[in-house]
């Protein structure tokens, strides 16, 4: 049993919780311990479009013997026509868990505050804990958590901030390189420090990737930031993960990206298609990590 009812950000989980979820994920990935959620239903609320989040959760619930219901912006009255708290209380009478992919993190917090069932953050503008679980599973499978060094290069966005906290929880040595004005929030850095492992902030991307086992990046222009596109691309000049940057790493350094990738912006096509890339392992592990989480939260 986990120490939390809801997962709104990765540090809602304790260190033991993270290892419990990852252990369960690994067992499920091998085909053991499956169909643990017969007759369970997951309500999936989507304000943002998705490939990996929708397909992985829906497939996962089917694999586990349960059912998932897609609830898009035109399907329910979340925040328009009905208060979020009312939607949360009504859904709690029908489903066994709620996964929500939203813009405003405060909306996820309100859903959880009024829900009688577990609420899972499938992404908000502030956090992406499910991606972090998949990232940690991928790193653990390839390197373990001892003596592994990861460099985050790019935007201090929702994926990056959850990853900072996830690394702090499991003791991964993390270095971040972000342009001025686009770093991780101070509150996230403070939370990581309280967990015992704040990241090192590097002066340049080249310094960050030196001796890194993994280089991780994400889009420079996130969903909903399209009006900032030109400004952000100019600010991130020099932060692209390409062959020139990776020349400052080691020949064995791997590359991670949560996808979708804007090839030619934050990462080159050549790198995504190279043997360095672990992006498809990450994508697959969204399914397995979330299956582990679903079992631990929903299995009676």
Residue pairs with C-beta under 8 A, 6 or more apart in sequence:
1 296
2 13
2 14
2 17
2 20
2 21
2 296
2 297
3 13
3 14
3 16
3 17
4 12
4 13
4 14
4 17
5 112
5 118
5 297
6 12
6 112
6 115
6 118
6 119
6 120
7 13
7 118
7 119
7 120
7 121
7 129
7 130
7 293
7 297
8 105
8 108
8 109
8 112
8 119
8 121
8 127
8 129
9 121
9 126
9 127
9 129
9 162
9 165
10 18
10 127
10 129
10 132
10 133
10 162
10 165
10 166
10 169
11 165
11 168
11 169
11 191
11 195
12 129
13 21
13 129
13 169
14 169
15 169
15 170
17 296
18 133
18 136
18 166
18 169
18 170
19 170
20 296
21 133
21 289
21 292
21 293
21 296
22 133
22 136
22 137
22 140
22 289
22 292
23 292
24 33
24 291
24 292
24 295
24 296
25 133
25 137
25 285
25 288
25 289
25 291
25 292
25 293
26 137
26 141
26 288
26 292
27 33
27 292
28 34
28 63
28 64
28 288
28 291
28 292
28 295
29 288
29 291
33 295
34 63
34 64
34 65
35 63
35 64
35 65
36 64
36 65
36 295
36 299
37 61
37 64
37 65
37 66
37 96
37 294
37 295
37 298
37 299
38 65
38 66
39 65
39 66
40 61
40 64
40 65
40 66
40 67
40 96
40 97
40 298
41 61
41 66
41 67
41 68
41 69
41 94
41 95
41 96
41 97
42 57
42 61
42 66
42 67
42 68
42 69
42 95
42 96
42 97
42 98
42 99
42 294
42 298
43 68
43 69
43 71
43 91
43 94
43 95
43 97
43 98
43 99
44 54
44 57
44 58
44 68
44 69
44 70
44 71
44 98
44 99
44 100
44 101
44 122
45 71
45 76
45 78
45 98
45 99
45 100
45 101
45 102
45 111
46 53
46 54
46 70
46 71
46 72
46 73
46 101
46 122
47 73
47 78
47 100
47 101
47 102
47 103
48 101
48 102
48 103
48 123
48 223
48 224
50 101
50 122
50 123
51 259
51 260
52 259
52 283
52 286
53 99
53 101
53 122
53 123
53 130
53 286
54 70
56 286
56 287
56 290
57 68
57 99
57 122
57 290
58 68
58 70
59 287
60 68
60 287
60 290
60 291
60 294
61 67
61 68
61 294
62 68
63 291
64 291
64 294
64 295
66 96
66 298
69 95
71 78
76 82
76 87
77 87
78 84
78 87
78 107
79 87
79 107
84 107
84 110
84 111
84 114
85 110
85 113
85 114
87 111
88 98
88 110
88 111
88 112
88 113
88 114
88 115
88 119
89 114
89 115
89 116
91 98
91 115
91 117
92 98
92 114
92 115
92 116
92 117
93 116
95 117
96 117
96 118
96 298
97 117
97 118
97 119
97 120
97 294
97 297
97 298
98 111
98 115
98 117
98 118
98 119
98 120
99 119
99 120
99 122
100 107
100 108
100 111
100 119
100 120
100 121
100 122
101 122
101 123
101 124
102 108
102 121
102 123
102 124
103 124
103 125
103 224
104 124
104 125
105 121
105 124
105 125
105 126
105 127
107 124
108 119
108 121
108 124
111 119
112 119
118 297
118 298
120 130
120 290
120 293
120 294
120 297
121 127
121 128
121 129
121 130
122 130
123 130
123 131
123 158
124 158
125 158
125 222
125 224
126 158
126 161
127 158
127 161
127 162
128 158
128 159
128 162
128 258
129 162
129 166
130 286
130 289
130 290
130 293
131 159
131 162
131 163
131 258
131 286
132 159
132 162
132 163
132 165
132 166
133 166
133 289
133 290
133 292
133 293
134 282
134 283
134 285
134 286
134 288
134 289
134 290
135 163
135 166
135 216
135 256
135 258
135 282
135 285
136 145
136 166
136 170
136 289
137 285
137 288
137 289
138 256
138 278
138 281
138 282
138 285
139 145
139 148
139 150
139 172
139 214
140 170
141 281
141 285
142 254
142 278
142 281
143 213
143 214
145 170
145 171
145 172
146 171
147 173
148 172
148 173
148 213
148 214
149 172
149 173
149 174
149 175
149 211
149 212
149 213
149 214
150 167
150 172
150 173
150 174
150 175
150 212
150 213
150 214
150 215
150 216
151 174
151 175
151 176
151 177
151 202
151 205
151 208
151 209
151 212
151 214
151 215
151 216
151 249
152 160
152 163
152 164
152 174
152 175
152 176
152 177
152 178
152 199
152 208
152 216
152 217
153 176
153 177
153 178
153 205
153 208
153 209
153 215
153 216
153 217
153 239
153 241
153 245
154 160
154 177
154 178
154 217
154 218
154 220
154 236
154 239
154 241
154 266
155 178
155 182
155 218
155 219
155 220
155 222
155 232
155 236
155 266
156 176
156 178
156 182
156 183
156 184
156 185
157 218
157 219
157 222
158 222
159 218
159 258
160 176
160 178
160 184
160 218
161 184
161 185
161 188
163 174
163 216
164 174
164 176
164 184
164 188
164 189
164 192
164 199
165 188
165 191
165 192
165 195
166 172
167 173
167 174
167 192
167 197
167 199
168 174
168 191
168 192
168 193
168 195
168 196
168 197
168 198
168 199
169 195
171 196
171 197
172 197
174 197
174 199
174 200
175 199
175 200
175 201
175 202
175 207
175 208
175 212
176 183
176 184
176 199
176 200
176 201
176 202
176 208
177 201
177 202
177 203
177 204
177 205
177 207
177 208
177 209
177 239
178 184
178 201
178 239
179 235
179 236
179 239
180 235
181 235
182 232
182 235
182 236
183 201
184 199
189 198
189 199
192 198
192 199
202 208
204 238
205 238
205 239
205 245
206 245
206 248
208 215
209 215
209 245
209 246
209 248
209 249
209 253
210 248
210 249
211 249
211 250
212 249
212 250
212 253
213 250
213 252
213 253
213 254
214 253
214 254
214 255
214 256
214 278
215 241
215 245
215 246
215 249
215 253
215 254
215 255
215 256
216 255
216 256
216 257
217 239
217 241
217 255
217 256
217 257
217 266
217 267
218 257
218 258
218 266
219 260
219 261
219 262
219 265
219 266
220 232
220 233
220 236
220 239
220 262
220 265
220 266
221 228
221 229
221 232
221 233
221 262
221 265
225 232
233 265
236 265
236 266
239 266
240 265
240 266
240 267
240 268
241 255
241 257
241 266
241 267
241 268
241 271
242 267
242 268
242 270
242 271
243 268
243 270
243 271
246 253
246 255
246 271
246 276
253 276
254 276
254 277
254 278
255 267
255 271
255 272
255 274
255 276
255 277
255 278
255 279
256 277
256 278
256 279
256 282
257 266
257 267
257 272
257 277
257 279
257 282
258 282
259 279
259 282
259 283
261 267
261 272
261 279
263 269
263 272
271 277
272 279
